[in-house]
């Protein structure tokens, strides 16, 4: 057992180092030499079974459940970090290292629009507002971008109204959420006023229909309740699952960094550098299931609009579809 634990320590160290490749706050050093198969992001293209995926090597493709082959949409001479799907235009939106943000027609594979970012800066994660009216993100130098998709992709300037803040998300009512000095600011984009401030920190990854916030703080996720105006609970992946070749598993209480987290109908789904997905009861934070069929760091999750299916991708190029109850 002692030998197994020493081996496990080396494995965990390797996984952490590999996971660090997911940190894009680098200079001009390209990451395409790491693994051309590494998936950086995934978004649903339809209600089920079909998604769009991206890689560090600039490939954006369509993947269909139970089909091994990809259908190439476009091969960019650039690194792709984040995707969104604009259904009204059948377009995939891609955040890149050197080309800014690209609007790409999925059917033709042609770039219809290029949205530029500041020089030597790029956006790691882009988001669409729930009504697909605005495209959101902030770059590696802290500059916010809010493009109005219904007004010629005009960029809104919020420098004075929300100085030293970072756009993270939007809710179903169209309010935008900015992270600022250990708190979040809820901003009404229609009247350009602050609606509320929340005393909570972390990376905001999702907002449910009740307005509750799901946030990541390194190896921990937390739920901030709208009604209680406080943190409801915090949780970590309780252990690292080491998988032996004979199928046996070993659990050790190492809490590695979480990579993504999403709300389902009644559950929460979290992924980690430990290569697993954990399923939690949304109400009380009870761990109810764990999925560990990935063999690489899980880089992204997405849930279909009808919340009946989830997809996960990893840095070894593996994709998994999960039917949700």
Secondary structure, 3 states (H helix, E strand, C coil): CHHHHHHHHHHHHHHHHHHHHHCCCCCCCCCCCCCCCCEEEEEECCCCCEEEEEECCCEEEEEECCCCCCEEEEECCCCEEEEEEEHHHCEEEEEECCCCEEEEECCCCCEEEEECCCCCCCECCCEECCCCCEEEEEECCCCEEEEECCCCCEECCCCCCCCCCEEEEECCCCCEEEEECCEEEEEECCCCEEEEEECCCCEEEEECCCCCEEEEECCEEEEEECCCCEEEEEEECCCEEEECCCCCEEEECCCCCEEEEEECCCEEEEEECCCCEEEEECCCCCEEEEECCCCCCEEEEEECCCCCEEEEEECCCCEEEEECC
